[in-house]
Amino acid sequence: MKILKIKNQKANIKNQKGDAFFFLLLLFAFCLLPFDLPAGQPPLFREIAAETGLNFLHTTGATGEFYMPEIMGSGVALFDYDNDGDLDVYLLQGMKLNPSEQAKLKFPLPKDQKPGNRLFRNELVPSGKLKFTDVTEAAGLGLVAYGMGVATGDYDNDGDVDLYVTNLGANVLYRNNGNGTFTDVTAQAGVDDPRWSSSAAFVDYDHDGRLDLFVCNYVDFTVKGNKPCFAPTGEVDYCSPSSYKPVPDRLFHNDGNGKFSDATVVSGIGTSYGPGLGVICADFNGDGLTDIYVANDGAANLLWLNKGGGKFEESGLMAGAAYAADGAPRAGMGVTAGDIDNDGDDDLLITNLTKQGSTLFKNNGKGLFDDTTVDFNLAQPSFMSTGFGVAWFDYDNDGWLDLFAANGAVTLLPNLRGQPYPFHQRNQLFRNEAGRQANQRTFREITAEAGAALQLSEVSRAAAFGDIDNDGDVDVLVANNNGLARLLLNQNTTKQHWLQVKLSGVKDNRDGIGARVAVIRKSGTLWRRVHTDGSYLAANDPRAHFGLGKDAVIEGVGVVWPNGSRELWTNVKVDSLNQLKQGTGKPWAIK
């Protein structure tokens, strides 16, 4: 079985062009691990990037100097840039960090792949077939820079999704022109940051109906100031963030008319910072105001509680969300928020380094958190992985949020010594067992039984989540560092019911980012927030997704809009996408 799989991988690789794919051939020989599926059961996910035309190979630009940014990228966005009803894909690329170096790239791009970021249009609508077309040049999104992450949101409320791209160096805001093209408006918008930025998020923190922008910044790295670092064995290796000084994050307030002002200082955000990598925005304490949580690499994580009036207060330590239970800082990379126990509040999970494990902070409903990683059986399975992209998502539509983590090391793995790129690890899938056993507080890793797509061992970074084929379940797009992008198509066969909600704001921002959506049913109310942020360097599907299990009928869908208004719709359809416009529902008094 294993030999057959390796042969199939080799055959697939030979069909690709470019010298870089020969490196992948060597890597894949070590990547495939044996697995077993129950007899007659199709794999939970199937990798379909190549067959759908999503051909993208990321390069680090490495020449042998071990510049730290090489091991940290890259990002990805799932967003409907052309408003046709399906999710398109934007993938970020690296480049040679020091053009003056005479050394050749260790891992060059294939000859048929152009440098720079790439935009792929999804042809699902109206063709009915999942297929991607590279439209980068036509759209004007072929930025050649050292790309890191991406955030999506309609900052000007004109009905088209815009892009914010973070880089090592100048960031870029692209305004969607509504005709398939984008314009760089960074300078006039006033949202540039010349430092090493990582994840970013659009968020309406003052609830004025316009999306503001939060930008995580990492460390003060320059090519000229590159520091030599070494593995315990004495081999040259990538540095940890402690080798460089952290730099402050940024908060930009949307002033309207296409312009932002720097609110970092006046908001209080500038009073604390660390090596920021992941960011997520949600109302954690239930006061109706959107808070901001930042995962810092090797330092205390930050919980910015929104105090109203444009002010924030850092409360991570007091809230129990700054450190793990042992009081030690973790190497926070990715972060996700979601209601894992269906009690109506958002819980947090942060991915960390190998031999640290992920950290699960359970919310008590008032913005106070407990480290329950061990309680939920996530400590041991995540202990030997370095996690980045991550999300709570209901892959099997049973009404309980499951967990996906994209993994890949940042320093040399001793067991991979001698391999071309000795940092690869398997990604992981965890099933929430609460939906299968009453009062069961645990997650069970099901990576080994999920199929071949979850057996690949690569250096995964960003992961974006959304219903790419519009069939009612959540798919996963993974961006690999120095590797191929992977599209994991959800092949859920449980036949459980589902519902999706796409909001249209009128008084609030156009996509309702920051709204809380409730599906009301006799078996219990489910809450999800509308967002594109989270994971790591990624932007996600803004449609709120609900697995409903066996519930073929619901009582209604309620929305708590960012401005605090509440509406109820009772004419919603199960097993379908429901588009809800602000002001068309009934007044809703939450019971």
Backbone torsions as a table, in degrees:
resi	resn	phi	psi	omega
1	MET	NA	-49.2	-179.1
2	LYS	-63.1	-42.9	180.0
3	ILE	-61.6	-41.6	178.6
4	LEU	-61.3	-42.6	-179.5
5	LYS	-64.3	-40.5	178.9
6	ILE	-64.1	-41.2	177.9
7	LYS	-61.7	-40.6	178.0
8	ASN	-63.4	-39.9	177.4
9	GLN	-62.2	-43.0	-179.9
10	LYS	-61.8	-41.5	179.3
11	ALA	-62.6	-41.4	179.6
12	ASN	-65.3	-40.9	-178.4
13	ILE	-66.3	-38.0	-179.9
14	LYS	-62.1	-24.1	178.1
15	ASN	-76.5	-13.1	178.0
16	GLN	-87.7	158.2	-179.8
17	LYS	-106.6	156.8	173.1
18	GLY	103.1	147.1	-178.2
19	ASP	-65.0	-29.3	-177.6
20	ALA	-61.7	-27.9	-178.0
21	PHE	-70.5	-22.5	175.4
22	PHE	-67.6	-34.1	172.7
23	PHE	-61.3	-42.9	179.9
24	LEU	-63.7	-33.7	176.8
25	LEU	-59.2	-44.1	178.1
26	LEU	-64.9	-40.9	-178.6
27	LEU	-65.7	-42.4	-176.0
28	PHE	-65.1	-25.5	178.4
29	ALA	-61.3	-26.4	178.5
30	PHE	-96.9	-12.2	-171.5
31	CYS	-82.9	-33.3	-171.2
32	LEU	-82.0	127.0	-179.2
33	LEU	-118.3	149.0	-179.9
34	PRO	-66.9	148.0	177.2
35	PHE	-151.8	162.9	179.8
36	ASP	-134.5	136.2	174.0
37	LEU	-111.2	147.9	173.5
38	PRO	-54.9	143.8	-175.8
39	ALA	-54.9	128.9	177.4
40	GLY	80.4	-1.3	-178.0
41	GLN	-93.4	125.7	176.5
42	PRO	-71.2	158.3	178.6
43	PRO	-62.8	148.8	-179.8
44	LEU	-65.1	-36.5	178.5
45	PHE	-133.0	145.0	177.1
46	ARG	-124.9	131.6	-178.3
47	GLU	-83.2	120.3	-170.8
48	ILE	-130.7	18.1	-176.2
49	ALA	-56.7	-53.1	-175.8
50	ALA	-63.5	-43.5	-175.8
51	GLU	-70.8	-17.4	178.1
52	THR	-101.8	5.9	177.3
53	GLY	85.8	9.4	179.8
54	LEU	-88.6	72.4	-175.1
55	ASN	-97.9	105.0	-178.1
56	PHE	-147.7	124.3	175.4
57	LEU	-114.8	123.6	177.5
58	HIS	-84.4	141.1	173.5
59	THR	-121.9	142.3	178.8
60	THR	-83.1	-15.3	-174.3
61	GLY	76.2	13.2	-174.1
62	ALA	-67.7	139.0	174.3
63	THR	-122.8	3.8	-179.7
64	GLY	108.8	5.1	-178.0
65	GLU	-90.7	-11.1	179.5
66	PHE	58.3	48.8	171.9
67	TYR	-69.1	131.1	-172.4
68	MET	-57.5	-39.3	-179.9
69	PRO	-58.8	-23.1	-177.1
70	GLU	-59.0	-31.8	-173.0
71	ILE	-93.4	-1.5	-170.3
72	MET	-101.9	-26.6	-177.1
73	GLY	-88.5	170.2	15.0
74	SER	-136.4	178.9	-172.1
75	GLY	-101.0	172.0	-178.1
76	VAL	-155.9	149.6	175.7
77	ALA	-129.9	138.8	166.5
78	LEU	-108.8	116.2	-177.5
79	PHE	-159.4	153.1	-178.3
80	ASP	-96.0	83.6	-172.5
81	TYR	-71.1	-25.6	-176.2
82	ASP	-106.5	8.1	174.8
83	ASN	56.1	37.1	179.5
84	ASP	-101.2	0.6	175.2
85	GLY	98.6	4.7	174.6
86	ASP	-130.1	163.1	-175.0
87	LEU	-88.8	125.6	174.3
88	ASP	-95.4	173.2	-171.1
89	VAL	-129.2	133.2	172.7
90	TYR	-124.5	124.3	-177.0
91	LEU	-119.2	136.1	-176.6
92	LEU	-97.7	147.1	-173.5
93	GLN	-119.9	154.9	172.1
94	GLY	-94.8	-171.5	179.4
95	MET	-166.5	172.1	176.6
96	LYS	-66.4	122.6	-174.0
97	LEU	-75.2	-30.2	-179.5
98	ASN	-123.7	92.2	-177.0
99	PRO	-59.9	-21.5	-178.1
100	SER	-76.2	-16.9	178.6
101	GLU	-66.1	137.2	179.8
102	GLN	-84.1	-16.8	-178.2
103	ALA	-64.6	144.2	179.1
104	LYS	-79.9	155.9	175.7
105	LEU	-61.9	135.6	178.3
106	LYS	-71.8	-31.9	-177.0
107	PHE	-133.1	80.2	-176.7
108	PRO	-73.0	161.4	175.7
109	LEU	-70.9	153.9	170.8
110	PRO	-58.9	151.6	-176.5
111	LYS	-63.2	-23.9	-178.6
112	ASP	-95.9	7.2	177.0
113	GLN	-109.8	124.6	179.6
114	LYS	-74.8	150.7	177.0
115	PRO	-69.7	165.3	176.8
116	GLY	92.4	173.5	178.8
117	ASN	-66.9	156.4	-177.3
118	ARG	-132.4	138.5	174.5
119	LEU	-108.6	127.3	178.7
120	PHE	-116.0	121.7	177.7
121	ARG	-84.2	131.8	176.5
122	ASN	-81.5	124.0	-177.2
123	GLU	-94.8	12.5	-177.1
124	LEU	-58.2	-42.4	175.0
125	VAL	-107.1	121.0	9.5
126	PRO	-101.3	7.2	-170.3
127	SER	-68.8	-27.1	-175.3
128	GLY	82.3	0.9	-179.4
129	LYS	-121.4	133.0	178.2
130	LEU	-73.8	108.3	-178.6
131	LYS	-151.7	142.8	-177.7
132	PHE	-115.9	139.9	177.8
133	THR	-122.1	131.0	177.9
134	ASP	-73.7	114.0	-178.3
135	VAL	-121.3	26.3	-172.9
136	THR	-57.1	-52.0	-175.1
137	GLU	-65.5	-41.7	179.7
138	ALA	-63.3	-33.9	-178.3
139	ALA	-83.5	-18.1	-178.0
140	GLY	77.6	32.0	-176.5
141	LEU	-115.0	20.5	-177.9
142	GLY	-85.8	47.6	-178.4
143	LEU	-59.4	128.3	174.0
144	VAL	-103.5	102.6	-178.7
145	ALA	-156.1	-179.4	175.3
146	TYR	-92.0	89.8	-171.9
147	GLY	-73.7	143.7	176.5
148	MET	-120.6	-75.6	-174.3
149	GLY	-130.7	179.4	-177.2
150	VAL	-149.3	142.4	173.5
151	ALA	-124.5	147.5	-179.2
152	THR	-125.3	144.1	176.7
153	GLY	174.3	151.8	179.4
154	ASP	-88.7	83.2	-172.1
155	TYR	-69.8	-24.5	-179.3
156	ASP	-103.6	6.4	175.7
157	ASN	52.4	39.4	179.3
158	ASP	-101.1	5.1	177.6
159	GLY	95.5	3.1	179.9
160	ASP	-126.9	140.7	-176.7
161	VAL	-79.1	130.3	179.6
162	ASP	-101.6	167.7	-175.3
163	LEU	-125.7	137.3	168.7
164	TYR	-119.7	122.7	-175.0
165	VAL	-111.6	125.1	177.0
166	THR	-97.6	146.8	-175.3
167	ASN	-141.2	168.6	160.0
168	LEU	-80.3	97.9	-169.0
169	GLY	115.4	-160.6	-171.4
170	ALA	-60.7	128.8	173.4
171	ASN	-81.2	164.8	-175.3
172	VAL	-136.0	131.8	170.6
173	LEU	-104.3	121.3	177.5
174	TYR	-105.7	121.2	173.4
175	ARG	-87.1	130.0	176.8
176	ASN	-76.8	121.7	-176.7
177	ASN	-82.4	-7.5	177.9
178	GLY	82.5	3.5	-179.7
179	ASN	-125.4	23.5	-179.0
180	GLY	89.5	1.9	-179.6
181	THR	-122.3	161.7	179.5
182	PHE	-127.5	153.0	177.7
183	THR	-125.6	133.6	175.5
184	ASP	-72.4	111.8	-178.1
185	VAL	-118.3	23.1	-174.0
186	THR	-56.7	-48.7	-174.8
187	ALA	-63.8	-49.7	-177.8
188	GLN	-71.2	-26.3	177.6
189	ALA	-78.4	-25.0	178.7
190	GLY	76.2	36.5	-176.7
191	VAL	-120.2	23.5	178.5
192	ASP	-74.8	152.9	170.2
193	ASP	-146.2	119.4	-173.1
194	PRO	-84.2	-0.2	-174.3
195	ARG	-90.2	-167.3	177.9
196	TRP	-87.1	98.3	178.4
197	SER	-95.2	155.9	-177.6
198	SER	-123.6	-108.3	178.9
199	SER	-78.2	155.5	176.8
200	ALA	-143.4	162.3	-178.4
201	ALA	-149.0	135.1	167.8
202	PHE	-85.1	131.1	-176.5
203	VAL	-152.9	135.3	175.0
204	ASP	-93.0	84.0	-171.5
205	TYR	-76.1	-23.1	179.2
206	ASP	-105.3	5.2	173.1
207	HIS	55.3	43.1	176.7
208	ASP	-98.3	6.8	179.0
209	GLY	89.6	2.0	179.0
210	ARG	-122.1	138.9	-179.1
211	LEU	-77.8	123.4	172.2
212	ASP	-89.5	-177.4	-172.6
213	LEU	-139.7	125.8	173.5
214	PHE	-109.4	132.2	-178.2
215	VAL	-123.9	121.1	173.1
216	CYS	-78.7	133.0	170.9
217	ASN	-113.5	148.7	-170.2
218	TYR	-100.9	-97.5	-176.8
219	VAL	-131.7	165.8	-177.8
220	ASP	-84.2	77.9	180.0
221	PHE	-105.0	138.0	168.7
222	THR	-135.7	153.2	177.5
223	VAL	-60.0	-42.8	179.7
224	LYS	-63.3	-33.4	-178.4
225	GLY	-95.0	17.7	-178.9
226	ASN	-58.8	133.8	-177.5
227	LYS	-107.3	141.2	176.7
228	PRO	-76.0	133.4	177.2
229	CYS	-132.7	157.0	-171.1
230	PHE	-139.3	149.0	172.3
231	ALA	-72.9	162.4	178.0
232	PRO	-55.3	-24.8	179.2
233	THR	-81.6	-4.3	-179.1
234	GLY	96.7	-7.2	178.4
235	GLU	-72.4	147.4	175.3
236	VAL	-62.4	136.6	-175.9
237	ASP	-148.4	171.2	176.9
238	TYR	-75.0	146.8	-178.9
239	CYS	-75.7	158.0	168.7
240	SER	-88.0	163.7	-179.3
241	PRO	-63.4	-20.8	179.0
242	SER	-65.1	-14.1	178.0
243	SER	-74.7	-14.4	-176.9
244	TYR	-132.8	156.8	178.2
245	LYS	-76.8	138.6	174.0
246	PRO	-71.6	159.9	177.8
247	VAL	-125.9	150.2	-173.8
248	PRO	-65.7	147.8	170.5
249	ASP	-72.4	171.9	-179.2
250	ARG	-130.3	142.1	172.2
251	LEU	-122.1	121.3	179.5
252	PHE	-109.4	126.9	177.7
253	HIS	-91.0	131.0	178.6
254	ASN	-79.3	111.5	-177.7
255	ASP	-88.2	-4.8	-173.7
256	GLY	86.3	171.0	-179.9
257	ASN	58.7	26.9	176.0
258	GLY	78.6	9.7	-175.3
259	LYS	-121.0	147.9	176.4
260	PHE	-120.9	154.7	171.4
261	SER	-121.3	148.0	-178.7
262	ASP	-75.7	111.1	-178.1
263	ALA	-104.8	14.3	-175.2
264	THR	-57.1	-46.0	-176.2
265	VAL	-79.5	-50.0	-174.6
266	VAL	-65.1	-27.8	179.9
267	SER	-80.3	-18.4	-174.1
268	GLY	95.8	-9.8	-178.1
269	ILE	-59.7	-30.3	-176.9
270	GLY	-77.1	-3.2	-176.3
271	THR	-77.2	-22.1	179.5
272	SER	-141.3	144.3	176.7
273	TYR	-163.7	163.4	175.1
274	GLY	-150.2	-167.7	176.9
275	PRO	-73.3	88.1	-172.7
276	GLY	-76.1	131.1	178.6
277	LEU	-125.5	-39.1	-177.7
278	GLY	-124.5	147.7	179.2
279	VAL	-143.0	143.1	176.0
280	ILE	-146.7	144.2	-174.4
281	CYS	-121.3	125.9	-179.7
282	ALA	-163.9	161.4	175.2
283	ASP	-86.3	91.7	-173.1
284	PHE	-78.9	-28.1	-176.5
285	ASN	-104.9	6.3	172.7
286	GLY	70.7	25.0	-179.4
287	ASP	-97.2	5.3	178.4
288	GLY	87.4	1.6	-179.9
289	LEU	-113.4	142.3	-176.9
290	THR	-82.4	123.2	178.9
291	ASP	-97.5	169.9	-177.7
292	ILE	-131.7	127.8	178.6
293	TYR	-116.3	132.0	-177.3
294	VAL	-121.3	125.5	174.2
295	ALA	-87.9	119.0	-179.3
296	ASN	-105.0	138.9	-176.3
297	ASP	-83.3	100.6	177.7
298	GLY	85.5	11.2	178.7
299	ALA	-139.7	172.5	179.4
300	ALA	-58.9	132.5	172.0
301	ASN	-71.4	152.5	-173.1
302	LEU	-114.0	131.8	173.0
303	LEU	-114.7	106.6	179.9
304	TRP	-91.6	101.7	176.9
305	LEU	-79.6	127.9	-179.3
306	ASN	-76.2	118.9	-177.8
307	LYS	-97.8	1.4	-176.6
308	GLY	84.1	164.2	-179.9
309	GLY	65.0	21.3	179.4
310	GLY	80.0	13.7	-176.3
311	LYS	-112.4	145.9	176.3
312	PHE	-126.5	152.4	176.7
313	GLU	-128.9	127.2	-179.6
314	GLU	-77.1	123.0	-171.8
315	SER	-134.9	20.4	-175.8
316	GLY	-57.5	-46.3	-178.6
317	LEU	-67.4	-46.6	-179.3
318	MET	-65.1	-30.4	-178.9
319	ALA	-85.4	-7.4	-179.6
320	GLY	80.8	18.2	-175.9
321	ALA	-116.1	11.1	-179.1
322	ALA	-86.4	-39.3	-176.3
323	TYR	-130.5	161.3	172.1
324	ALA	-70.3	176.7	-173.3
325	ALA	-59.3	-28.6	-179.3
326	ASP	-80.8	-0.8	177.8
327	GLY	80.8	5.8	-178.6
328	ALA	-99.8	143.3	176.3
329	PRO	-68.6	148.8	176.8
330	ARG	-111.8	167.4	180.0
331	ALA	-87.9	64.6	-174.8
332	GLY	-56.9	125.2	177.8
333	MET	-117.3	-73.9	179.8
334	GLY	-97.1	159.1	-180.0
335	VAL	-147.7	142.8	175.7
336	THR	-138.8	150.8	178.5
337	ALA	-130.5	137.4	179.2
338	GLY	-175.7	163.8	-176.2
339	ASP	-90.3	89.0	-171.7
340	ILE	-77.8	-20.3	-177.8
341	ASP	-114.7	10.9	176.3
342	ASN	54.9	40.9	177.2
343	ASP	-105.8	6.0	172.3
344	GLY	97.3	0.2	177.2
345	ASP	-126.1	164.9	-176.5
346	ASP	-94.7	124.2	175.1
347	ASP	-95.4	159.5	-173.9
348	LEU	-115.7	144.2	166.9
349	LEU	-134.8	133.9	-179.1
350	ILE	-121.1	132.2	176.3
351	THR	-88.8	145.6	-174.6
352	ASN	-135.9	-169.8	-178.2
353	LEU	-74.4	162.0	167.7
354	THR	-54.3	137.8	-177.5
355	LYS	71.6	14.9	170.0
356	GLN	-117.1	-37.4	-176.4
357	GLY	75.4	161.6	175.6
358	SER	-71.6	162.6	179.2
359	THR	-122.2	123.4	176.9
360	LEU	-104.3	114.8	174.9
361	PHE	-102.2	112.5	178.0
362	LYS	-87.9	131.8	-177.1
363	ASN	-86.8	135.3	177.4
364	ASN	-88.4	6.7	179.4
365	GLY	96.3	-14.6	-179.4
366	LYS	-118.1	18.1	178.4
367	GLY	81.4	17.5	173.8
368	LEU	-109.3	136.8	-169.5
369	PHE	-122.8	148.1	172.3
370	ASP	-121.4	139.4	174.0
371	ASP	-74.4	105.5	-177.8
372	THR	-114.6	26.1	-177.3
373	THR	-56.9	-45.9	-179.9
374	VAL	-67.5	-43.6	-178.0
375	ASP	-57.0	-37.1	-177.2
376	PHE	-95.5	12.7	172.9
377	ASN	62.6	39.6	178.5
378	LEU	-110.7	-11.2	-175.6
379	ALA	-68.5	-56.7	-176.1
380	GLN	-65.8	-44.8	-178.5
381	PRO	-65.1	-26.2	-178.7
382	SER	-96.7	-2.9	-170.1
383	PHE	-61.6	-38.6	-175.1
384	MET	-97.2	14.9	-180.0
385	SER	-115.2	146.1	169.4
386	THR	-101.2	109.3	-171.9
387	GLY	-95.6	146.6	176.2
388	PHE	-130.0	-98.8	179.6
389	GLY	-58.8	140.3	-173.0
390	VAL	-160.0	150.4	174.9
391	ALA	-161.0	141.9	159.7
392	TRP	-76.9	125.8	176.8
393	PHE	-156.3	148.8	-175.4
394	ASP	-93.8	86.0	-173.0
395	TYR	-69.3	-28.9	-175.7
396	ASP	-106.3	8.1	175.1
397	ASN	58.0	33.3	179.4
398	ASP	-93.0	1.0	179.3
399	GLY	93.0	3.9	179.5
400	TRP	-125.6	134.4	-176.2
401	LEU	-74.7	126.8	174.6
402	ASP	-95.9	-173.7	-173.0
403	LEU	-138.9	133.1	172.0
404	PHE	-122.0	136.2	177.0
405	ALA	-129.8	128.9	175.6
406	ALA	-93.9	125.4	-171.0
407	ASN	-120.0	154.6	174.4
408	GLY	173.1	131.3	-173.9
409	ALA	-70.4	163.2	177.8
410	VAL	-115.7	-10.2	173.6
411	THR	-130.7	161.1	-175.4
412	LEU	-52.1	127.0	174.2
413	LEU	-88.7	119.3	-174.9
414	PRO	-55.4	-36.1	-178.2
415	ASN	-72.6	-10.5	178.4
416	LEU	-108.5	10.3	-178.3
417	ARG	-55.4	134.2	-179.4
418	GLY	96.3	-13.0	177.4
419	GLN	-81.2	157.3	-176.4
420	PRO	-58.5	-34.4	-178.6
421	TYR	-143.4	84.6	-166.7
422	PRO	-82.9	55.4	-177.3
423	PHE	-132.0	1.8	-169.1
424	HIS	-80.5	144.7	176.8
425	GLN	-142.9	162.6	175.3
426	ARG	-79.8	144.8	167.4
427	ASN	-73.7	168.1	-174.5
428	GLN	-134.7	146.4	175.6
429	LEU	-126.2	129.2	-179.8
430	PHE	-121.9	131.7	178.1
431	ARG	-97.5	132.9	175.3
432	ASN	-74.4	111.9	-174.4
433	GLU	-77.7	-6.6	-179.6
434	ALA	-61.2	-30.0	179.4
435	GLY	-76.4	-9.3	-177.2
436	ARG	-110.5	-29.3	178.8
437	GLN	-133.9	128.8	-178.7
438	ALA	-60.2	137.5	176.9
439	ASN	60.9	23.7	179.5
440	GLN	-88.9	111.8	-180.0
441	ARG	-100.0	75.9	-179.0
442	THR	-162.1	156.8	169.9
443	PHE	-114.3	144.5	178.3
444	ARG	-120.2	126.1	177.8
445	GLU	-70.6	127.4	-179.3
446	ILE	-122.2	21.8	-179.2
447	THR	-54.2	-45.6	-174.7
448	ALA	-65.4	-24.4	-178.1
449	GLU	-105.2	9.6	-174.5
450	ALA	-87.9	-10.0	179.7
451	GLY	111.1	175.6	-172.9
452	ALA	-62.0	-31.8	-178.1
453	ALA	-60.9	-28.9	180.0
454	LEU	-94.4	3.9	177.7
455	GLN	-97.9	-9.4	178.2
456	LEU	-65.3	135.2	175.7
457	SER	-108.7	109.5	-175.1
458	GLU	-139.9	-178.9	-179.5
459	VAL	-103.5	80.8	-171.9
460	SER	-84.8	145.0	-179.8
461	ARG	-127.5	-96.7	-178.7
462	ALA	-69.6	146.4	171.4
463	ALA	-137.8	129.6	178.4
464	ALA	-116.5	146.6	-170.2
465	PHE	-126.2	133.4	179.7
466	GLY	177.2	165.9	-179.6
467	ASP	-85.9	88.7	-171.9
468	ILE	-72.1	-32.2	-178.8
469	ASP	-105.5	9.8	175.0
470	ASN	54.2	41.3	-179.4
471	ASP	-110.1	6.6	174.3
472	GLY	96.9	7.1	172.7
473	ASP	-132.3	164.2	-172.0
474	VAL	-93.8	127.1	177.0
475	ASP	-101.1	170.1	-175.0
476	VAL	-131.6	130.9	174.4
477	LEU	-113.7	122.7	-176.3
478	VAL	-113.7	128.2	173.1
479	ALA	-97.3	122.6	-178.5
480	ASN	-99.9	135.6	174.4
481	ASN	-70.4	122.4	-179.8
482	ASN	57.9	39.8	-178.5
483	GLY	-159.6	-178.0	-178.4
484	LEU	-78.2	142.9	169.5
485	ALA	-66.6	143.3	-177.5
486	ARG	-122.7	128.1	176.2
487	LEU	-107.4	111.6	-176.9
488	LEU	-99.1	104.4	-178.3
489	LEU	-83.2	123.0	178.7
490	ASN	-70.1	124.2	-179.8
491	GLN	-114.3	42.0	-179.0
492	ASN	-55.0	126.3	-178.7
493	THR	-117.7	14.3	-177.2
494	THR	-74.4	-15.1	179.3
495	LYS	60.5	31.3	176.4
496	GLN	-84.5	156.8	-176.2
497	HIS	-80.5	162.0	-176.3
498	TRP	-153.6	169.9	176.5
499	LEU	-157.9	140.0	175.4
500	GLN	-123.0	148.1	-179.0
501	VAL	-128.6	127.0	173.4
502	LYS	-115.9	118.6	-177.1
503	LEU	-91.2	151.2	173.7
504	SER	-129.4	103.8	-178.6
505	GLY	-77.6	149.4	175.5
506	VAL	-118.2	-61.0	173.9
507	LYS	-79.8	-30.1	175.9
508	ASP	-94.2	177.6	-179.6
509	ASN	-58.2	152.0	-167.4
510	ARG	-54.9	-38.0	-178.7
511	ASP	-95.9	4.4	179.6
512	GLY	66.1	26.1	178.6
513	ILE	-58.1	128.2	-177.6
514	GLY	98.8	-10.8	177.0
515	ALA	-70.9	153.9	172.7
516	ARG	-110.6	131.1	-175.8
517	VAL	-115.9	134.9	179.1
518	ALA	-120.2	132.6	168.5
519	VAL	-100.8	117.0	-175.1
520	ILE	-96.4	123.1	-178.2
521	ARG	-146.1	161.3	-178.1
522	LYS	-63.7	-32.7	-178.3
523	SER	-79.9	-1.5	178.7
524	GLY	129.5	144.2	-178.9
525	THR	-80.1	136.3	176.0
526	LEU	-107.7	136.1	179.0
527	TRP	-117.1	135.3	172.4
528	ARG	-137.6	149.8	176.5
529	ARG	-102.6	151.3	177.2
530	VAL	-89.1	122.7	-175.0
531	HIS	-159.9	162.5	168.3
532	THR	-122.1	-8.4	-175.6
533	ASP	-83.5	-176.5	178.8
534	GLY	97.8	-176.1	-174.8
535	SER	67.0	-127.0	179.8
536	TYR	-154.2	119.8	178.5
537	LEU	58.2	25.4	-168.1
538	ALA	-129.2	158.5	171.0
539	ALA	-127.4	135.6	-169.5
540	ASN	-114.5	170.2	176.9
541	ASP	-56.7	123.9	-180.0
542	PRO	-77.3	-8.7	179.2
543	ARG	-73.9	128.9	177.2
544	ALA	-75.8	128.5	-175.9
545	HIS	-113.0	134.4	178.7
546	PHE	-126.9	122.4	163.2
547	GLY	-82.2	138.8	-175.1
548	LEU	-116.9	0.4	-179.1
549	GLY	61.5	-127.3	-177.8
550	LYS	-89.1	1.1	-176.8
551	ASP	-78.0	102.8	178.2
552	ALA	-86.9	-10.9	-179.6
553	VAL	-132.0	137.7	174.7
554	ILE	-125.8	164.6	-179.1
555	GLU	-85.6	-28.3	179.2
556	GLY	166.0	176.1	176.4
557	VAL	-122.6	124.3	177.0
558	GLY	-107.4	146.3	179.0
559	VAL	-128.8	127.3	168.4
560	VAL	-101.0	105.4	-176.2
561	TRP	-72.9	158.9	179.9
562	PRO	-54.0	-33.1	-179.2
563	ASN	-79.5	2.2	177.1
564	GLY	96.2	-12.6	178.1
565	SER	-69.5	150.9	-174.7
566	ARG	-127.7	134.7	-179.8
567	GLU	-135.8	152.9	-179.9
568	LEU	-128.3	135.4	174.0
569	TRP	-119.8	130.6	179.9
570	THR	-110.3	-9.0	-178.9
571	ASN	-98.0	43.3	-178.9
572	VAL	-95.8	152.9	-177.1
573	LYS	-109.4	132.3	173.1
574	VAL	-74.0	153.1	-179.8
575	ASP	61.5	40.5	-179.2
576	SER	-159.4	165.2	172.4
577	LEU	-88.6	127.0	179.2
578	ASN	-112.1	121.4	179.0
579	GLN	-98.0	117.8	-173.6
580	LEU	-116.0	120.8	-179.1
581	LYS	-99.1	133.6	-179.8
582	GLN	-58.3	130.6	179.9
583	GLY	97.8	-6.1	-178.9
584	THR	-102.1	-4.6	178.3
585	GLY	-92.9	-178.5	177.2
586	LYS	-93.6	151.6	172.8
587	PRO	-55.6	140.5	-173.8
588	TRP	-127.4	119.4	173.1
589	ALA	-100.9	109.6	-176.6
590	ILE	-66.1	127.7	179.2
591	LYS	-78.3	NA	NA
